[in-house]
């Protein structure tokens, strides 16, 4: 560790001229407003702007809304939106920004977005209700493979501490550009599982969300690289993408979790799932360690083999590994993809490989594309099928 | 709990036109750049803007920097800044926003700010180094007083799980407008204590950060009010401010922590400290429960008695309570305030009360005002004095 020296003496020589308040919310505008008919109205105060546009991850109007100035405030109202969580940014004269008066944001890869929910369906699951709540912890495990302490997020269910019993474990993997915060921040996973457990739809389970970028210790800003590592798509990071190192090292994580937490350390009580790049990780991990997981979930899996070094141990002889995995008859091999996903055809190709290997799987085809709304909804369908 | 209904069928009827990418970072600009001489350069791309200003919580130039357009990019460079963490926003033609290309943000009360560090002193402590790391968990306790599950943040030190031993506990309270995330997000407390422990300067300790706004379950966006509760200064919330309910109910939290965690449940191994409103809470809690805490820290304490109902049980007869507390001789009663703080004179008045009560205390007078830089630095001075 670099030697740290406190320099309070130096600070004391600075002439005091404190900015005791660098500007909290300076307007009475509340934006967005989710209306009773599930339309959503954005209100942006930008008196000198020539053009204001809202751009979000909904489908209506193509996710683009041109604002009109009404009583001096730029406004746009969407058509009615399906119940979901939505993220968006505002474009004011060519500058993309979060909604200036919305305090609720999340980071997706390198950009910060504003967010809101529409009630009445899936979106209800992503919100907090008066039900027993689990605990979300960020902690660190040591990886001998990468010779580093690495950060991961762990959800433990309500009553985990009081109950003397042991729990099944779901390992849940993020996509390219994501990190160990992605499933809690963008996936709203603690809320979904709290609510599914409270309704009796899902078994109480531990959910482990590791970091799948083996060149880093964890999320951008949370490692010893601090702010010098800026978040980017994982395929832009040399040595980080689909070389099979993370996949082959995965037992390190399982061993750490089994040692630290009250798990049931058996195949029948372990599941693994992942989105996009994490779907590819899931595919390879479960094929290479066929006695480790009884439940497998691929969410819009990034199964583009042209981008993978198929000579690497994790990816070599996959057809043969699938034959062995198929003979062990996993309790669930669940594959979900949207019809608009740019990986749709790649996923269909995987089905042909699995068919040849004699693997029994469930194919779930949804609408829409490579989107967090799909991944959140896949989880709501996948989690209730686990550990029954 | 409201009955939740999945409406996947309804979603399937929407014509698919997925926004598979709603716009990640679209520029090669990196802002800010912390230069070797500790000046900081901001680069803002706003081609159509008439005026661009940076506003931050540093003292140089009054924290305001007017940008000039250089090669089509708005730029401003600060004078050299003392080592710290800094937050700022950008004003483009009257719209306040985060720096469009800086992915690192934090929320303070109702506004989202961009952030950066300057190395070489206190700022080093707020960053991650290659040292053993503790665990940060958000969990929930039940309050009989408010008849609600309430959210709190708990730091456990490195080796907490492996070590069979038990640990002292610091209770650390936020200010008005803050919540149970404030000390981890804005206070960078997990990094500071990891680094202090690694240097042998502080004892390994548990740090508990509850929510001091007794009308809520927790931080805005994290409760069953979801996004309908927007963050605001606590004194704007009816029934939430300095009525003594949180203070009198405090043993609920201590009992929960002693039951859940491997604590040393003795006065000699308990500390309490808080900033601003949390300093007032600390003052009242430690006076009302003089056998609970041996270490007390007031950081820029919000000790404006004109805003408190002195007839409430928590605030009644404080002078008499202080006399009793003084007789019990706390191991440390530490009071810190900046010379520019608008609460400076109120804190000096508290010293006179404590003098009359015969309380031995340590007065730490810093430069600057009612600022997170002071509170982060107070922690670096306070924590090493605990549990020795």
Interface residues (C-beta under 8 A of the other chain):
Chain A: X1 X2 X4 X5 X6 X7 X8 X10 X11 X12 X14 X15 X16 X17 X18 X19 X20 X22 X23 X24 X25 X26 X30 X45 X46 X47 X48 X49 X50 X55 X56 X57 X58 X59 X60 X62 X63 X82 X83 X84 X87 X88 X89 X92 X93 X94 X95 X96 X97 X98 X100 X103 X104 X105 X107 X108 X109 X110 X111 X112 X113 X116 X117 X120 X121 X122 X124 X125 X127 X128 X129 X130 X131 X132 X133 X135 X136 X137 X138 X139 X140 X149 X151 X161 X177 X195 X198 X199 X217 X220 X221 X222 X223 X224 X226 X227 X230 X231 X233 X260 X338 X339 X340 X341 X342 X366 X367 X368 X369 X370 X371 X377 X380 X381
Chain B: X1 X2 X4 X5 X6 X7 X8 X10 X11 X12 X14 X15 X16 X17 X18 X19 X20 X22 X23 X24 X25 X26 X30 X45 X46 X47 X48 X49 X50 X55 X56 X57 X58 X59 X60 X62 X63 X82 X83 X84 X87 X88 X89 X92 X93 X94 X95 X96 X97 X98 X100 X103 X104 X105 X107 X108 X109 X110 X111 X112 X113 X116 X117 X120 X121 X122 X124 X125 X127 X128 X129 X130 X131 X132 X133 X135 X136 X137 X138 X139 X140 X149 X151 X161 X177 X195 X198 X199 X217 X220 X221 X222 X223 X224 X226 X227 X230 X231 X233 X260 X338 X339 X340 X341 X342 X366 X367 X368 X369 X370 X371 X377 X380 X381
